Amino acid sequence: MSSQNANTITHTASDGKGILITETAMHQLARLCMEQGKDKVLRVGVRSGGCSGMSYTMDFVSQGEIETEDKIYEYQTTSGESFRVICDPKSLLYIYGMQLDFSNELIGGGFNFTNPNATQTCGCGSSFAV
């Protein structure tokens, strides 16, 4: 599922929920997931720490590490590649509705998080407070 917002196409999971992922980030994540192998899924979450109090986490884990309470989201790119993103329920409270983007810029490039739940963010973009 995708939607048009400020000239940026964003995708939700196949159930219409989950993290919003821009077209650029979708292709980058699909490529990374393919490189990791079929056994891997992307775990997205938050942890205590960072200059604003909480920081985002993204890591590839094996399917065997999926916990029963984890939310599992299926994503598919416009070119047909698919991957799964998992998130624990506590992290989901802080990142629900978040948009994940990717930039190839030399300075400030990489994955960027836009979180509507954050009341404060730091300059690095990977730390926030609610």
Number of C-alpha atoms within 10 A of each C-alpha: 15 18 12 10 9 5 7 13 14 21 26 21 20 13 10 14 14 24 23 25 24 22 19 18 22 24 19 17 23 19 14 14 20 16 10 15 11 11 12 20 23 22 21 18 20 21 13 13 13 16 15 19 15 19 19 19 13 14 11 17 15 14 14 9 11 16 12 8 10 17 15 19 19 16 25 19 18 13 7 8 15 17 21 18 22 23 25 18 13 13 16 19 13 20 22 17 17 18 20 20 21 20 14 10 8 7 7 12 11 14 17 16 19 16 20 13 15 16 10 12 20 14 9 11 16 19 23 26 18 13
